[in-house]
Amino acid sequence: MVKYRKYLYFFLSLLVVVFVVWYLTRPIISATNEGSMTFKIYFNNNKYDPTSADCRTVFAVKRISSNQSFGPEREALTSLLDGPTTSESKSGYISSINLGVKIQKFEISGGIASVDFDETLERAVGGSCRVANIVAQINSTLEQFGTIKKIIISIDGRTEGIFQL
């Protein structure tokens, strides 16, 4: 009986770990009762990660949108480009993405999201860590959607040589 109890505790512990991992990694995309939707966007946070040891570390914040003129993927990306709200900034959230970046083209085809930004995205961007963080913010924001498996980022139609230091 004691032997089986150990297996039972192990199984229950494993079940709890699997549930917690599932809960923490599930997309937070849901429709609310008035046609708006909840999704996540990703920023740096100097309170949660003051040393920025991994440049690709980003943290989610929830946003609610009721803009029905775009699909949810573009709406999330547009919200990311708007940057953190005042309360999010007070909580330590910051963006590596320059203010004023515009989406020139956004398309999803065959699970591939192609996003073309204007030159503002790469203006005065120095350092490989900042570039890695910009890419992590964009990718993490878009990867929450099941329609997107791969992301291609371009600037003024260029994919080669963007973010040159």
Chimera marker file (.cmm) of the C-alpha trace (Angstrom):
<marker_set name="trace">
<marker id="1" x="0.000" y="0.000" z="0.000" r="1" g="1" b="0" radius="0.5"/>
<marker id="2" x="2.837" y="2.404" z="0.845" r="1" g="1" b="0" radius="0.5"/>
<marker id="3" x="4.468" y="1.599" z="-2.500" r="1" g="1" b="0" radius="0.5"/>
<marker id="4" x="1.317" y="2.596" z="-4.387" r="1" g="1" b="0" radius="0.5"/>
<marker id="5" x="0.935" y="5.760" z="-2.314" r="1" g="1" b="0" radius="0.5"/>
<marker id="6" x="4.315" y="7.013" z="-3.612" r="1" g="1" b="0" radius="0.5"/>
<marker id="7" x="3.167" y="6.422" z="-7.186" r="1" g="1" b="0" radius="0.5"/>
<marker id="8" x="-0.105" y="8.170" z="-6.487" r="1" g="1" b="0" radius="0.5"/>
<marker id="9" x="1.687" y="11.226" z="-5.051" r="1" g="1" b="0" radius="0.5"/>
<marker id="10" x="4.060" y="11.259" z="-8.004" r="1" g="1" b="0" radius="0.5"/>
<marker id="11" x="1.174" y="11.013" z="-10.481" r="1" g="1" b="0" radius="0.5"/>
<marker id="12" x="-0.809" y="13.760" z="-8.745" r="1" g="1" b="0" radius="0.5"/>
<marker id="13" x="2.259" y="16.003" z="-8.603" r="1" g="1" b="0" radius="0.5"/>
<marker id="14" x="2.894" y="15.437" z="-12.290" r="1" g="1" b="0" radius="0.5"/>
<marker id="15" x="-0.733" y="16.206" z="-13.063" r="1" g="1" b="0" radius="0.5"/>
<marker id="16" x="-0.519" y="19.486" z="-11.130" r="1" g="1" b="0" radius="0.5"/>
<marker id="17" x="2.665" y="20.494" z="-12.979" r="1" g="1" b="0" radius="0.5"/>
<marker id="18" x="1.095" y="19.737" z="-16.365" r="1" g="1" b="0" radius="0.5"/>
<marker id="19" x="-1.991" y="21.769" z="-15.458" r="1" g="1" b="0" radius="0.5"/>
<marker id="20" x="0.068" y="24.744" z="-14.257" r="1" g="1" b="0" radius="0.5"/>
<marker id="21" x="2.193" y="24.725" z="-17.419" r="1" g="1" b="0" radius="0.5"/>
<marker id="22" x="-0.923" y="24.515" z="-19.572" r="1" g="1" b="0" radius="0.5"/>
<marker id="23" x="-2.636" y="27.306" z="-17.637" r="1" g="1" b="0" radius="0.5"/>
<marker id="24" x="0.349" y="29.651" z="-17.826" r="1" g="1" b="0" radius="0.5"/>
<marker id="25" x="1.023" y="29.081" z="-21.529" r="1" g="1" b="0" radius="0.5"/>
<marker id="26" x="-2.512" y="29.048" z="-22.924" r="1" g="1" b="0" radius="0.5"/>
<marker id="27" x="-3.434" y="31.976" z="-25.127" r="1" g="1" b="0" radius="0.5"/>
<marker id="28" x="-5.538" y="34.626" z="-23.477" r="1" g="1" b="0" radius="0.5"/>
<marker id="29" x="-7.734" y="35.358" z="-26.424" r="1" g="1" b="0" radius="0.5"/>
<marker id="30" x="-11.382" y="35.506" z="-25.654" r="1" g="1" b="0" radius="0.5"/>
<marker id="31" x="-14.444" y="37.280" z="-26.837" r="1" g="1" b="0" radius="0.5"/>
<marker id="32" x="-16.321" y="39.330" z="-24.308" r="1" g="1" b="0" radius="0.5"/>
<marker id="33" x="-20.045" y="39.833" z="-24.233" r="1" g="1" b="0" radius="0.5"/>
<marker id="34" x="-20.016" y="43.023" z="-26.330" r="1" g="1" b="0" radius="0.5"/>
<marker id="35" x="-17.866" y="41.958" z="-29.280" r="1" g="1" b="0" radius="0.5"/>
<marker id="36" x="-14.580" y="43.094" z="-27.815" r="1" g="1" b="0" radius="0.5"/>
<marker id="37" x="-11.728" y="40.671" z="-27.320" r="1" g="1" b="0" radius="0.5"/>
<marker id="38" x="-8.955" y="40.093" z="-24.815" r="1" g="1" b="0" radius="0.5"/>
<marker id="39" x="-5.434" y="39.325" z="-25.969" r="1" g="1" b="0" radius="0.5"/>
<marker id="40" x="-1.842" y="39.682" z="-24.749" r="1" g="1" b="0" radius="0.5"/>
<marker id="41" x="0.929" y="41.979" z="-25.869" r="1" g="1" b="0" radius="0.5"/>
<marker id="42" x="4.515" y="41.715" z="-24.699" r="1" g="1" b="0" radius="0.5"/>
<marker id="43" x="6.938" y="44.274" z="-23.260" r="1" g="1" b="0" radius="0.5"/>
<marker id="44" x="10.143" y="44.379" z="-21.246" r="1" g="1" b="0" radius="0.5"/>
<marker id="45" x="9.733" y="44.969" z="-17.547" r="1" g="1" b="0" radius="0.5"/>
<marker id="46" x="12.567" y="46.528" z="-15.565" r="1" g="1" b="0" radius="0.5"/>
<marker id="47" x="10.999" y="45.486" z="-12.253" r="1" g="1" b="0" radius="0.5"/>
<marker id="48" x="10.523" y="41.804" z="-13.142" r="1" g="1" b="0" radius="0.5"/>
<marker id="49" x="13.847" y="41.559" z="-14.989" r="1" g="1" b="0" radius="0.5"/>
<marker id="50" x="16.117" y="44.379" z="-13.763" r="1" g="1" b="0" radius="0.5"/>
<marker id="51" x="19.331" y="42.854" z="-15.170" r="1" g="1" b="0" radius="0.5"/>
<marker id="52" x="17.900" y="41.983" z="-18.599" r="1" g="1" b="0" radius="0.5"/>
<marker id="53" x="20.138" y="38.914" z="-18.662" r="1" g="1" b="0" radius="0.5"/>
<marker id="54" x="18.246" y="37.415" z="-21.627" r="1" g="1" b="0" radius="0.5"/>
<marker id="55" x="17.430" y="40.041" z="-24.218" r="1" g="1" b="0" radius="0.5"/>
<marker id="56" x="14.519" y="37.967" z="-25.484" r="1" g="1" b="0" radius="0.5"/>
<marker id="57" x="12.669" y="37.966" z="-22.164" r="1" g="1" b="0" radius="0.5"/>
<marker id="58" x="9.313" y="39.717" z="-22.447" r="1" g="1" b="0" radius="0.5"/>
<marker id="59" x="6.280" y="39.873" z="-20.182" r="1" g="1" b="0" radius="0.5"/>
<marker id="60" x="2.606" y="39.790" z="-21.108" r="1" g="1" b="0" radius="0.5"/>
<marker id="61" x="-0.005" y="42.394" z="-20.387" r="1" g="1" b="0" radius="0.5"/>
<marker id="62" x="-3.673" y="41.958" z="-21.233" r="1" g="1" b="0" radius="0.5"/>
<marker id="63" x="-5.466" y="44.305" z="-23.537" r="1" g="1" b="0" radius="0.5"/>
<marker id="64" x="-9.111" y="44.553" z="-24.475" r="1" g="1" b="0" radius="0.5"/>
<marker id="65" x="-10.108" y="45.785" z="-27.873" r="1" g="1" b="0" radius="0.5"/>
<marker id="66" x="-13.378" y="46.368" z="-29.602" r="1" g="1" b="0" radius="0.5"/>
<marker id="67" x="-11.929" y="47.543" z="-32.916" r="1" g="1" b="0" radius="0.5"/>
<marker id="68" x="-13.564" y="45.297" z="-35.479" r="1" g="1" b="0" radius="0.5"/>
<marker id="69" x="-11.909" y="46.862" z="-38.539" r="1" g="1" b="0" radius="0.5"/>
<marker id="70" x="-8.836" y="44.598" z="-38.192" r="1" g="1" b="0" radius="0.5"/>
<marker id="71" x="-8.423" y="40.942" z="-37.377" r="1" g="1" b="0" radius="0.5"/>
<marker id="72" x="-7.304" y="40.135" z="-33.830" r="1" g="1" b="0" radius="0.5"/>
<marker id="73" x="-3.708" y="39.539" z="-34.918" r="1" g="1" b="0" radius="0.5"/>
<marker id="74" x="-3.285" y="42.981" z="-36.435" r="1" g="1" b="0" radius="0.5"/>
<marker id="75" x="-5.200" y="44.561" z="-33.569" r="1" g="1" b="0" radius="0.5"/>
<marker id="76" x="-2.762" y="43.022" z="-31.069" r="1" g="1" b="0" radius="0.5"/>
<marker id="77" x="0.233" y="44.196" z="-33.105" r="1" g="1" b="0" radius="0.5"/>
<marker id="78" x="-1.192" y="47.713" z="-33.394" r="1" g="1" b="0" radius="0.5"/>
<marker id="79" x="-1.727" y="47.751" z="-29.631" r="1" g="1" b="0" radius="0.5"/>
<marker id="80" x="1.901" y="46.659" z="-29.132" r="1" g="1" b="0" radius="0.5"/>
<marker id="81" x="3.111" y="49.560" z="-31.277" r="1" g="1" b="0" radius="0.5"/>
<marker id="82" x="1.108" y="51.983" z="-29.127" r="1" g="1" b="0" radius="0.5"/>
<marker id="83" x="3.418" y="51.071" z="-26.221" r="1" g="1" b="0" radius="0.5"/>
<marker id="84" x="2.631" y="50.591" z="-22.550" r="1" g="1" b="0" radius="0.5"/>
<marker id="85" x="-0.188" y="52.521" z="-20.925" r="1" g="1" b="0" radius="0.5"/>
<marker id="86" x="0.601" y="54.956" z="-18.106" r="1" g="1" b="0" radius="0.5"/>
<marker id="87" x="-0.310" y="52.393" z="-15.460" r="1" g="1" b="0" radius="0.5"/>
<marker id="88" x="1.756" y="49.707" z="-17.229" r="1" g="1" b="0" radius="0.5"/>
<marker id="89" x="4.734" y="52.083" z="-17.327" r="1" g="1" b="0" radius="0.5"/>
<marker id="90" x="4.357" y="52.716" z="-13.603" r="1" g="1" b="0" radius="0.5"/>
<marker id="91" x="4.482" y="48.929" z="-13.142" r="1" g="1" b="0" radius="0.5"/>
<marker id="92" x="7.838" y="48.773" z="-14.950" r="1" g="1" b="0" radius="0.5"/>
<marker id="93" x="6.733" y="47.845" z="-18.474" r="1" g="1" b="0" radius="0.5"/>
<marker id="94" x="8.788" y="49.398" z="-21.268" r="1" g="1" b="0" radius="0.5"/>
<marker id="95" x="8.984" y="48.851" z="-25.006" r="1" g="1" b="0" radius="0.5"/>
<marker id="96" x="12.101" y="48.559" z="-27.145" r="1" g="1" b="0" radius="0.5"/>
<marker id="97" x="10.033" y="49.513" z="-30.184" r="1" g="1" b="0" radius="0.5"/>
<marker id="98" x="10.297" y="53.143" z="-31.280" r="1" g="1" b="0" radius="0.5"/>
<marker id="99" x="7.176" y="55.227" z="-30.911" r="1" g="1" b="0" radius="0.5"/>
<marker id="100" x="5.450" y="56.094" z="-34.158" r="1" g="1" b="0" radius="0.5"/>
<marker id="101" x="6.174" y="52.829" z="-36.006" r="1" g="1" b="0" radius="0.5"/>
<marker id="102" x="3.566" y="52.140" z="-38.681" r="1" g="1" b="0" radius="0.5"/>
<marker id="103" x="2.432" y="48.848" z="-40.177" r="1" g="1" b="0" radius="0.5"/>
<marker id="104" x="2.584" y="49.216" z="-43.941" r="1" g="1" b="0" radius="0.5"/>
<marker id="105" x="1.384" y="45.712" z="-44.783" r="1" g="1" b="0" radius="0.5"/>
<marker id="106" x="0.101" y="42.808" z="-42.720" r="1" g="1" b="0" radius="0.5"/>
<marker id="107" x="-0.823" y="39.481" z="-44.213" r="1" g="1" b="0" radius="0.5"/>
<marker id="108" x="-1.374" y="35.942" z="-42.936" r="1" g="1" b="0" radius="0.5"/>
<marker id="109" x="-1.170" y="33.141" z="-45.466" r="1" g="1" b="0" radius="0.5"/>
<marker id="110" x="-0.615" y="29.457" z="-44.812" r="1" g="1" b="0" radius="0.5"/>
<marker id="111" x="0.270" y="30.102" z="-41.163" r="1" g="1" b="0" radius="0.5"/>
<marker id="112" x="2.924" y="32.689" z="-42.083" r="1" g="1" b="0" radius="0.5"/>
<marker id="113" x="2.449" y="36.258" z="-40.907" r="1" g="1" b="0" radius="0.5"/>
<marker id="114" x="4.282" y="38.785" z="-43.065" r="1" g="1" b="0" radius="0.5"/>
<marker id="115" x="4.575" y="42.179" z="-41.415" r="1" g="1" b="0" radius="0.5"/>
<marker id="116" x="6.095" y="45.151" z="-43.199" r="1" g="1" b="0" radius="0.5"/>
<marker id="117" x="6.912" y="48.147" z="-41.014" r="1" g="1" b="0" radius="0.5"/>
<marker id="118" x="8.053" y="51.625" z="-41.973" r="1" g="1" b="0" radius="0.5"/>
<marker id="119" x="11.659" y="52.735" z="-41.427" r="1" g="1" b="0" radius="0.5"/>
<marker id="120" x="10.813" y="54.085" z="-37.963" r="1" g="1" b="0" radius="0.5"/>
<marker id="121" x="11.180" y="50.550" z="-36.587" r="1" g="1" b="0" radius="0.5"/>
<marker id="122" x="14.943" y="50.517" z="-37.208" r="1" g="1" b="0" radius="0.5"/>
<marker id="123" x="15.656" y="54.226" z="-36.670" r="1" g="1" b="0" radius="0.5"/>
<marker id="124" x="18.361" y="54.780" z="-34.026" r="1" g="1" b="0" radius="0.5"/>
<marker id="125" x="18.189" y="51.146" z="-32.918" r="1" g="1" b="0" radius="0.5"/>
<marker id="126" x="21.598" y="50.193" z="-31.580" r="1" g="1" b="0" radius="0.5"/>
<marker id="127" x="22.744" y="47.015" z="-29.953" r="1" g="1" b="0" radius="0.5"/>
<marker id="128" x="21.973" y="43.393" z="-30.623" r="1" g="1" b="0" radius="0.5"/>
<marker id="129" x="20.134" y="43.086" z="-27.311" r="1" g="1" b="0" radius="0.5"/>
<marker id="130" x="17.615" y="45.756" z="-28.263" r="1" g="1" b="0" radius="0.5"/>
<marker id="131" x="17.114" y="44.182" z="-31.685" r="1" g="1" b="0" radius="0.5"/>
<marker id="132" x="16.533" y="40.766" z="-30.060" r="1" g="1" b="0" radius="0.5"/>
<marker id="133" x="14.007" y="42.336" z="-27.719" r="1" g="1" b="0" radius="0.5"/>
<marker id="134" x="12.112" y="44.081" z="-30.522" r="1" g="1" b="0" radius="0.5"/>
<marker id="135" x="11.832" y="40.780" z="-32.384" r="1" g="1" b="0" radius="0.5"/>
<marker id="136" x="10.758" y="38.986" z="-29.173" r="1" g="1" b="0" radius="0.5"/>
<marker id="137" x="8.027" y="41.569" z="-28.515" r="1" g="1" b="0" radius="0.5"/>
<marker id="138" x="6.626" y="41.237" z="-32.034" r="1" g="1" b="0" radius="0.5"/>
<marker id="139" x="6.939" y="37.445" z="-32.224" r="1" g="1" b="0" radius="0.5"/>
<marker id="140" x="5.487" y="36.775" z="-28.765" r="1" g="1" b="0" radius="0.5"/>
<marker id="141" x="2.537" y="39.052" z="-29.474" r="1" g="1" b="0" radius="0.5"/>
<marker id="142" x="1.724" y="37.317" z="-32.761" r="1" g="1" b="0" radius="0.5"/>
<marker id="143" x="2.543" y="33.724" z="-31.762" r="1" g="1" b="0" radius="0.5"/>
<marker id="144" x="-0.362" y="33.614" z="-29.291" r="1" g="1" b="0" radius="0.5"/>
<marker id="145" x="-2.712" y="33.250" z="-32.243" r="1" g="1" b="0" radius="0.5"/>
<marker id="146" x="-3.226" y="29.741" z="-33.580" r="1" g="1" b="0" radius="0.5"/>
<marker id="147" x="-3.373" y="31.102" z="-37.126" r="1" g="1" b="0" radius="0.5"/>
<marker id="148" x="0.333" y="32.045" z="-37.012" r="1" g="1" b="0" radius="0.5"/>
<marker id="149" x="3.168" y="29.503" z="-37.081" r="1" g="1" b="0" radius="0.5"/>
<marker id="150" x="5.960" y="31.686" z="-38.550" r="1" g="1" b="0" radius="0.5"/>
<marker id="151" x="6.601" y="35.437" z="-38.657" r="1" g="1" b="0" radius="0.5"/>
<marker id="152" x="8.478" y="37.365" z="-41.337" r="1" g="1" b="0" radius="0.5"/>
<marker id="153" x="9.432" y="40.920" z="-40.384" r="1" g="1" b="0" radius="0.5"/>
<marker id="154" x="10.358" y="43.420" z="-43.077" r="1" g="1" b="0" radius="0.5"/>
<marker id="155" x="11.049" y="47.131" z="-43.184" r="1" g="1" b="0" radius="0.5"/>
<marker id="156" x="10.031" y="48.997" z="-46.322" r="1" g="1" b="0" radius="0.5"/>
<marker id="157" x="9.841" y="45.618" z="-48.075" r="1" g="1" b="0" radius="0.5"/>
<marker id="158" x="13.371" y="44.540" z="-47.020" r="1" g="1" b="0" radius="0.5"/>
<marker id="159" x="13.991" y="41.435" z="-44.956" r="1" g="1" b="0" radius="0.5"/>
<marker id="160" x="17.784" y="41.366" z="-45.491" r="1" g="1" b="0" radius="0.5"/>
<marker id="161" x="19.963" y="43.869" z="-43.714" r="1" g="1" b="0" radius="0.5"/>
<marker id="162" x="17.302" y="45.246" z="-41.401" r="1" g="1" b="0" radius="0.5"/>
<marker id="163" x="18.385" y="46.396" z="-37.932" r="1" g="1" b="0" radius="0.5"/>
<marker id="164" x="21.954" y="46.983" z="-39.090" r="1" g="1" b="0" radius="0.5"/>
<marker id="165" x="24.162" y="48.301" z="-36.306" r="1" g="1" b="0" radius="0.5"/>
<link id1="1" id2="2" r="1" g="1" b="0" radius="0.2"/>
<link id1="2" id2="3" r="1" g="1" b="0" radius="0.2"/>
<link id1="3" id2="4" r="1" g="1" b="0" radius="0.2"/>
<link id1="4" id2="5" r="1" g="1" b="0" radius="0.2"/>
<link id1="5" id2="6" r="1" g="1" b="0" radius="0.2"/>
<link id1="6" id2="7" r="1" g="1" b="0" radius="0.2"/>
<link id1="7" id2="8" r="1" g="1" b="0" radius="0.2"/>
<link id1="8" id2="9" r="1" g="1" b="0" radius="0.2"/>
<link id1="9" id2="10" r="1" g="1" b="0" radius="0.2"/>
<link id1="10" id2="11" r="1" g="1" b="0" radius="0.2"/>
<link id1="11" id2="12" r="1" g="1" b="0" radius="0.2"/>
<link id1="12" id2="13" r="1" g="1" b="0" radius="0.2"/>
<link id1="13" id2="14" r="1" g="1" b="0" radius="0.2"/>
<link id1="14" id2="15" r="1" g="1" b="0" radius="0.2"/>
<link id1="15" id2="16" r="1" g="1" b="0" radius="0.2"/>
<link id1="16" id2="17" r="1" g="1" b="0" radius="0.2"/>
<link id1="17" id2="18" r="1" g="1" b="0" radius="0.2"/>
<link id1="18" id2="19" r="1" g="1" b="0" radius="0.2"/>
<link id1="19" id2="20" r="1" g="1" b="0" radius="0.2"/>
<link id1="20" id2="21" r="1" g="1" b="0" radius="0.2"/>
<link id1="21" id2="22" r="1" g="1" b="0" radius="0.2"/>
<link id1="22" id2="23" r="1" g="1" b="0" radius="0.2"/>
<link id1="23" id2="24" r="1" g="1" b="0" radius="0.2"/>
<link id1="24" id2="25" r="1" g="1" b="0" radius="0.2"/>
<link id1="25" id2="26" r="1" g="1" b="0" radius="0.2"/>
<link id1="26" id2="27" r="1" g="1" b="0" radius="0.2"/>
<link id1="27" id2="28" r="1" g="1" b="0" radius="0.2"/>
<link id1="28" id2="29" r="1" g="1" b="0" radius="0.2"/>
<link id1="29" id2="30" r="1" g="1" b="0" radius="0.2"/>
<link id1="30" id2="31" r="1" g="1" b="0" radius="0.2"/>
<link id1="31" id2="32" r="1" g="1" b="0" radius="0.2"/>
<link id1="32" id2="33" r="1" g="1" b="0" radius="0.2"/>
<link id1="33" id2="34" r="1" g="1" b="0" radius="0.2"/>
<link id1="34" id2="35" r="1" g="1" b="0" radius="0.2"/>
<link id1="35" id2="36" r="1" g="1" b="0" radius="0.2"/>
<link id1="36" id2="37" r="1" g="1" b="0" radius="0.2"/>
<link id1="37" id2="38" r="1" g="1" b="0" radius="0.2"/>
<link id1="38" id2="39" r="1" g="1" b="0" radius="0.2"/>
<link id1="39" id2="40" r="1" g="1" b="0" radius="0.2"/>
<link id1="40" id2="41" r="1" g="1" b="0" radius="0.2"/>
<link id1="41" id2="42" r="1" g="1" b="0" radius="0.2"/>
<link id1="42" id2="43" r="1" g="1" b="0" radius="0.2"/>
<link id1="43" id2="44" r="1" g="1" b="0" radius="0.2"/>
<link id1="44" id2="45" r="1" g="1" b="0" radius="0.2"/>
<link id1="45" id2="46" r="1" g="1" b="0" radius="0.2"/>
<link id1="46" id2="47" r="1" g="1" b="0" radius="0.2"/>
<link id1="47" id2="48" r="1" g="1" b="0" radius="0.2"/>
<link id1="48" id2="49" r="1" g="1" b="0" radius="0.2"/>
<link id1="49" id2="50" r="1" g="1" b="0" radius="0.2"/>
<link id1="50" id2="51" r="1" g="1" b="0" radius="0.2"/>
<link id1="51" id2="52" r="1" g="1" b="0" radius="0.2"/>
<link id1="52" id2="53" r="1" g="1" b="0" radius="0.2"/>
<link id1="53" id2="54" r="1" g="1" b="0" radius="0.2"/>
<link id1="54" id2="55" r="1" g="1" b="0" radius="0.2"/>
<link id1="55" id2="56" r="1" g="1" b="0" radius="0.2"/>
<link id1="56" id2="57" r="1" g="1" b="0" radius="0.2"/>
<link id1="57" id2="58" r="1" g="1" b="0" radius="0.2"/>
<link id1="58" id2="59" r="1" g="1" b="0" radius="0.2"/>
<link id1="59" id2="60" r="1" g="1" b="0" radius="0.2"/>
<link id1="60" id2="61" r="1" g="1" b="0" radius="0.2"/>
<link id1="61" id2="62" r="1" g="1" b="0" radius="0.2"/>
<link id1="62" id2="63" r="1" g="1" b="0" radius="0.2"/>
<link id1="63" id2="64" r="1" g="1" b="0" radius="0.2"/>
<link id1="64" id2="65" r="1" g="1" b="0" radius="0.2"/>
<link id1="65" id2="66" r="1" g="1" b="0" radius="0.2"/>
<link id1="66" id2="67" r="1" g="1" b="0" radius="0.2"/>
<link id1="67" id2="68" r="1" g="1" b="0" radius="0.2"/>
<link id1="68" id2="69" r="1" g="1" b="0" radius="0.2"/>
<link id1="69" id2="70" r="1" g="1" b="0" radius="0.2"/>
<link id1="70" id2="71" r="1" g="1" b="0" radius="0.2"/>
<link id1="71" id2="72" r="1" g="1" b="0" radius="0.2"/>
<link id1="72" id2="73" r="1" g="1" b="0" radius="0.2"/>
<link id1="73" id2="74" r="1" g="1" b="0" radius="0.2"/>
<link id1="74" id2="75" r="1" g="1" b="0" radius="0.2"/>
<link id1="75" id2="76" r="1" g="1" b="0" radius="0.2"/>
<link id1="76" id2="77" r="1" g="1" b="0" radius="0.2"/>
<link id1="77" id2="78" r="1" g="1" b="0" radius="0.2"/>
<link id1="78" id2="79" r="1" g="1" b="0" radius="0.2"/>
<link id1="79" id2="80" r="1" g="1" b="0" radius="0.2"/>
<link id1="80" id2="81" r="1" g="1" b="0" radius="0.2"/>
<link id1="81" id2="82" r="1" g="1" b="0" radius="0.2"/>
<link id1="82" id2="83" r="1" g="1" b="0" radius="0.2"/>
<link id1="83" id2="84" r="1" g="1" b="0" radius="0.2"/>
<link id1="84" id2="85" r="1" g="1" b="0" radius="0.2"/>
<link id1="85" id2="86" r="1" g="1" b="0" radius="0.2"/>
<link id1="86" id2="87" r="1" g="1" b="0" radius="0.2"/>
<link id1="87" id2="88" r="1" g="1" b="0" radius="0.2"/>
<link id1="88" id2="89" r="1" g="1" b="0" radius="0.2"/>
<link id1="89" id2="90" r="1" g="1" b="0" radius="0.2"/>
<link id1="90" id2="91" r="1" g="1" b="0" radius="0.2"/>
<link id1="91" id2="92" r="1" g="1" b="0" radius="0.2"/>
<link id1="92" id2="93" r="1" g="1" b="0" radius="0.2"/>
<link id1="93" id2="94" r="1" g="1" b="0" radius="0.2"/>
<link id1="94" id2="95" r="1" g="1" b="0" radius="0.2"/>
<link id1="95" id2="96" r="1" g="1" b="0" radius="0.2"/>
<link id1="96" id2="97" r="1" g="1" b="0" radius="0.2"/>
<link id1="97" id2="98" r="1" g="1" b="0" radius="0.2"/>
<link id1="98" id2="99" r="1" g="1" b="0" radius="0.2"/>
<link id1="99" id2="100" r="1" g="1" b="0" radius="0.2"/>
<link id1="100" id2="101" r="1" g="1" b="0" radius="0.2"/>
<link id1="101" id2="102" r="1" g="1" b="0" radius="0.2"/>
<link id1="102" id2="103" r="1" g="1" b="0" radius="0.2"/>
<link id1="103" id2="104" r="1" g="1" b="0" radius="0.2"/>
<link id1="104" id2="105" r="1" g="1" b="0" radius="0.2"/>
<link id1="105" id2="106" r="1" g="1" b="0" radius="0.2"/>
<link id1="106" id2="107" r="1" g="1" b="0" radius="0.2"/>
<link id1="107" id2="108" r="1" g="1" b="0" radius="0.2"/>
<link id1="108" id2="109" r="1" g="1" b="0" radius="0.2"/>
<link id1="109" id2="110" r="1" g="1" b="0" radius="0.2"/>
<link id1="110" id2="111" r="1" g="1" b="0" radius="0.2"/>
<link id1="111" id2="112" r="1" g="1" b="0" radius="0.2"/>
<link id1="112" id2="113" r="1" g="1" b="0" radius="0.2"/>
<link id1="113" id2="114" r="1" g="1" b="0" radius="0.2"/>
<link id1="114" id2="115" r="1" g="1" b="0" radius="0.2"/>
<link id1="115" id2="116" r="1" g="1" b="0" radius="0.2"/>
<link id1="116" id2="117" r="1" g="1" b="0" radius="0.2"/>
<link id1="117" id2="118" r="1" g="1" b="0" radius="0.2"/>
<link id1="118" id2="119" r="1" g="1" b="0" radius="0.2"/>
<link id1="119" id2="120" r="1" g="1" b="0" radius="0.2"/>
<link id1="120" id2="121" r="1" g="1" b="0" radius="0.2"/>
<link id1="121" id2="122" r="1" g="1" b="0" radius="0.2"/>
<link id1="122" id2="123" r="1" g="1" b="0" radius="0.2"/>
<link id1="123" id2="124" r="1" g="1" b="0" radius="0.2"/>
<link id1="124" id2="125" r="1" g="1" b="0" radius="0.2"/>
<link id1="125" id2="126" r="1" g="1" b="0" radius="0.2"/>
<link id1="126" id2="127" r="1" g="1" b="0" radius="0.2"/>
<link id1="127" id2="128" r="1" g="1" b="0" radius="0.2"/>
<link id1="128" id2="129" r="1" g="1" b="0" radius="0.2"/>
<link id1="129" id2="130" r="1" g="1" b="0" radius="0.2"/>
<link id1="130" id2="131" r="1" g="1" b="0" radius="0.2"/>
<link id1="131" id2="132" r="1" g="1" b="0" radius="0.2"/>
<link id1="132" id2="133" r="1" g="1" b="0" radius="0.2"/>
<link id1="133" id2="134" r="1" g="1" b="0" radius="0.2"/>
<link id1="134" id2="135" r="1" g="1" b="0" radius="0.2"/>
<link id1="135" id2="136" r="1" g="1" b="0" radius="0.2"/>
<link id1="136" id2="137" r="1" g="1" b="0" radius="0.2"/>
<link id1="137" id2="138" r="1" g="1" b="0" radius="0.2"/>
<link id1="138" id2="139" r="1" g="1" b="0" radius="0.2"/>
<link id1="139" id2="140" r="1" g="1" b="0" radius="0.2"/>
<link id1="140" id2="141" r="1" g="1" b="0" radius="0.2"/>
<link id1="141" id2="142" r="1" g="1" b="0" radius="0.2"/>
<link id1="142" id2="143" r="1" g="1" b="0" radius="0.2"/>
<link id1="143" id2="144" r="1" g="1" b="0" radius="0.2"/>
<link id1="144" id2="145" r="1" g="1" b="0" radius="0.2"/>
<link id1="145" id2="146" r="1" g="1" b="0" radius="0.2"/>
<link id1="146" id2="147" r="1" g="1" b="0" radius="0.2"/>
<link id1="147" id2="148" r="1" g="1" b="0" radius="0.2"/>
<link id1="148" id2="149" r="1" g="1" b="0" radius="0.2"/>
<link id1="149" id2="150" r="1" g="1" b="0" radius="0.2"/>
<link id1="150" id2="151" r="1" g="1" b="0" radius="0.2"/>
<link id1="151" id2="152" r="1" g="1" b="0" radius="0.2"/>
<link id1="152" id2="153" r="1" g="1" b="0" radius="0.2"/>
<link id1="153" id2="154" r="1" g="1" b="0" radius="0.2"/>
<link id1="154" id2="155" r="1" g="1" b="0" radius="0.2"/>
<link id1="155" id2="156" r="1" g="1" b="0" radius="0.2"/>
<link id1="156" id2="157" r="1" g="1" b="0" radius="0.2"/>
<link id1="157" id2="158" r="1" g="1" b="0" radius="0.2"/>
<link id1="158" id2="159" r="1" g="1" b="0" radius="0.2"/>
<link id1="159" id2="160" r="1" g="1" b="0" radius="0.2"/>
<link id1="160" id2="161" r="1" g="1" b="0" radius="0.2"/>
<link id1="161" id2="162" r="1" g="1" b="0" radius="0.2"/>
<link id1="162" id2="163" r="1" g="1" b="0" radius="0.2"/>
<link id1="163" id2="164" r="1" g="1" b="0" radius="0.2"/>
<link id1="164" id2="165" r="1" g="1" b="0" radius="0.2"/>
</marker_set>
